[in-house]
Amino acid sequence: HDDVTTPLFWELGDDGWERMRFGQSEPLPMEEAVQHVSFYEAEAFANWVGKRLPTEAEWERAATWDARRGKSRYPWGREFAGYEANLGRARFSPAPAGSYAGGESTTGCVQLAGDVWEWTTSYFEPYPGFLSYPYPEYSEIFFGEAYRVLRGGSWATDPLLARGSFRNWESPGRREAFAGFRCARDV
């Protein structure tokens, strides 16, 4: 991990930072969530700013829990109408924070679904009540400390999979996924 200095596809050009996107070089859009970062890069950045990555349980509580109504399917409620999140390849890139006002969670977090899969510190392990989807061999063979949990879905994710309970996983060193992160802190 020592030779990694920038997110995947970033490079310093003559006029500032650029990224390769779908085979084309373009100026780095500073208002978008960073994507194509490994767990290690996300964790290093969070530590650098004096924060940390959330656990899977913290992420799910922030995304789906409402003290009055209980648990919701999505951060904004029970249904997806299409305007609450950047999902389903509608934009083909992350959207600036605040672009989907209807998608705010009851905890005040914006865009917990869509834009980028978000790294958590949790290993991909079963938990009480966990049901494999769509079939056991799809996920259960990956249980263990070799994989970390990602939550929330990216701009390329189907809205059905972006529900607050869906668990994705990836090797912590992998950078090719549409993965980013959100920092957490103790209060």
C-alpha positions as CSV (number, residue, x, y, z in Angstrom):
1,H,0.0,0.0,0.0
2,D,3.0,2.3,0.4
3,D,3.2,3.1,-3.3
4,V,-0.3,4.4,-3.6
5,T,-0.4,8.2,-3.5
6,T,-3.7,9.1,-5.2
7,P,-7.1,7.5,-5.9
8,L,-7.2,5.2,-8.9
9,F,-7.3,7.0,-12.3
10,W,-6.1,10.4,-10.8
11,E,-3.0,12.1,-12.2
12,L,-1.5,15.6,-11.9
13,G,-1.7,17.3,-15.3
14,D,-0.4,20.6,-16.5
15,D,-3.5,22.5,-15.3
16,G,-4.1,20.6,-12.0
17,W,-5.6,17.3,-11.0
18,E,-7.3,15.2,-13.7
19,R,-8.9,11.8,-13.8
20,M,-9.4,9.2,-16.5
21,R,-13.1,8.5,-16.9
22,F,-14.4,6.1,-19.5
23,G,-11.1,6.4,-21.5
24,Q,-11.1,10.2,-21.4
25,S,-9.0,12.6,-19.4
26,E,-11.0,15.4,-17.6
27,P,-10.4,17.9,-14.8
28,L,-11.1,16.4,-11.4
29,P,-14.6,17.5,-10.3
30,M,-13.9,18.7,-6.7
31,E,-17.6,18.7,-5.7
32,E,-18.0,14.9,-6.3
33,A,-17.4,12.2,-3.7
34,V,-14.1,10.5,-4.3
35,Q,-14.4,7.0,-5.8
36,H,-12.0,4.2,-6.7
37,V,-10.3,4.2,-3.3
38,S,-9.4,1.1,-1.3
39,F,-10.3,0.6,2.3
40,Y,-6.8,1.4,3.3
41,E,-6.8,4.7,1.5
42,A,-10.2,5.6,3.1
43,E,-9.0,4.6,6.5
44,A,-5.8,6.6,6.1
45,F,-7.7,9.7,5.1
46,A,-10.1,9.4,8.0
47,N,-7.2,9.0,10.4
48,W,-5.4,12.0,8.8
49,V,-8.4,14.3,9.5
50,G,-8.8,13.0,13.1
51,K,-11.8,10.8,12.4
52,R,-12.5,7.2,11.5
53,L,-14.6,5.0,9.2
54,P,-18.0,3.9,10.6
55,T,-18.7,0.3,11.5
56,E,-21.4,-1.4,9.5
57,A,-23.9,-1.1,12.4
58,E,-23.2,2.6,12.7
59,W,-23.7,3.1,9.0
60,E,-27.0,1.2,8.9
61,R,-28.3,3.0,12.0
62,A,-27.5,6.4,10.4
63,A,-29.1,5.3,7.2
64,T,-32.3,3.5,8.3
65,W,-33.2,4.2,11.9
66,D,-36.0,6.6,12.9
67,A,-36.9,6.9,16.6
68,R,-40.6,7.3,15.8
69,R,-41.1,5.0,12.9
70,G,-38.4,2.3,13.4
71,K,-36.3,1.0,10.6
72,S,-36.9,2.2,7.0
73,R,-35.9,0.5,3.7
74,Y,-34.1,3.5,2.4
75,P,-32.5,6.5,4.3
76,W,-35.5,8.7,3.3
77,G,-38.3,6.2,3.9
78,R,-39.9,3.0,2.6
79,E,-40.0,3.6,-1.2
80,F,-37.8,4.9,-4.0
81,A,-39.6,7.4,-6.3
82,G,-36.4,8.2,-8.3
83,Y,-35.6,11.7,-7.1
84,E,-34.0,10.8,-3.7
85,A,-30.7,9.3,-4.8
86,N,-28.1,9.0,-7.6
87,L,-28.8,5.4,-8.5
88,G,-29.3,3.2,-11.6
89,R,-26.8,4.9,-13.9
90,A,-28.9,8.1,-14.2
91,R,-25.8,10.3,-13.9
92,F,-22.8,8.0,-14.6
93,S,-20.8,9.7,-11.8
94,P,-21.2,10.7,-8.2
95,A,-23.3,13.8,-7.6
96,P,-22.3,16.8,-5.4
97,A,-23.5,16.6,-1.8
98,G,-26.9,18.0,-1.4
99,S,-28.0,17.2,-5.0
100,Y,-30.8,14.9,-3.8
101,A,-32.6,16.8,-1.1
102,G,-35.3,14.2,-0.8
103,G,-32.8,11.5,0.2
104,E,-31.7,12.9,3.6
105,S,-31.9,10.4,6.4
106,T,-33.6,11.2,9.7
107,T,-30.2,11.5,11.3
108,G,-29.4,14.4,8.9
109,C,-26.9,12.5,6.6
110,V,-27.2,13.2,2.9
111,Q,-26.7,10.7,0.1
112,L,-26.3,7.5,2.1
113,A,-27.6,5.7,-0.9
114,G,-26.1,6.1,-4.4
115,D,-23.0,8.0,-5.5
116,V,-20.4,5.5,-4.1
117,W,-20.3,2.3,-2.1
118,E,-19.1,3.3,1.3
119,W,-16.4,1.4,3.2
120,T,-17.0,0.4,6.8
121,T,-14.5,-1.1,9.3
122,S,-16.5,-4.3,9.6
123,Y,-15.4,-7.6,8.3
124,F,-17.9,-9.4,6.1
125,E,-19.3,-11.9,8.6
126,P,-22.8,-13.2,9.2
127,Y,-24.9,-11.6,11.9
128,P,-28.2,-12.8,13.6
129,G,-31.0,-12.8,11.1
130,F,-28.7,-12.4,8.1
131,L,-30.2,-13.9,4.9
132,S,-28.0,-14.5,1.9
133,Y,-29.2,-12.8,-1.3
134,P,-29.7,-13.8,-4.0
135,Y,-28.4,-17.3,-3.0
136,P,-25.9,-18.6,-0.3
137,E,-23.0,-19.2,-2.6
138,Y,-23.1,-15.6,-3.7
139,S,-22.0,-14.2,-0.3
140,E,-21.3,-16.9,2.3
141,I,-18.1,-18.2,0.7
142,F,-16.6,-14.7,1.3
143,F,-17.3,-14.5,5.0
144,G,-14.2,-13.8,7.1
145,E,-11.5,-11.2,7.7
146,A,-10.3,-11.1,4.1
147,Y,-13.2,-8.8,3.1
148,R,-14.7,-5.6,4.4
149,V,-18.3,-4.5,4.2
150,L,-19.5,-1.7,1.8
151,R,-22.9,-0.1,2.2
152,G,-25.2,2.3,0.3
153,G,-24.7,1.5,-3.4
154,S,-23.1,3.6,-6.1
155,W,-24.4,5.6,-9.0
156,A,-24.3,2.4,-11.0
157,T,-26.3,0.4,-8.5
158,D,-29.9,-0.7,-9.1
159,P,-32.2,1.0,-6.5
160,L,-33.4,-2.4,-5.2
161,L,-29.8,-3.2,-4.0
162,A,-29.3,0.3,-2.5
163,R,-31.8,-0.4,0.3
164,G,-30.3,0.2,3.8
165,S,-29.9,-3.5,4.7
166,F,-28.0,-4.6,1.6
167,R,-24.5,-5.7,2.3
168,N,-21.8,-5.6,-0.3
169,W,-18.2,-6.7,0.3
170,E,-14.8,-6.3,-1.2
171,S,-11.1,-7.0,-0.6
172,P,-9.8,-4.0,1.4
173,G,-7.0,-3.4,-1.2
174,R,-9.2,-3.3,-4.2
175,R,-9.6,0.1,-5.9
176,E,-11.6,-0.6,-9.0
177,A,-15.0,-0.7,-7.4
178,F,-17.1,2.5,-7.3
179,A,-16.2,2.7,-3.7
180,G,-15.6,5.8,-1.5
181,F,-16.2,6.6,2.1
182,R,-17.7,8.7,4.8
183,C,-15.9,9.7,8.0
184,A,-17.3,9.2,11.4
185,R,-16.4,10.4,14.9
186,D,-17.2,9.6,18.4
187,V,-19.5,11.9,20.2
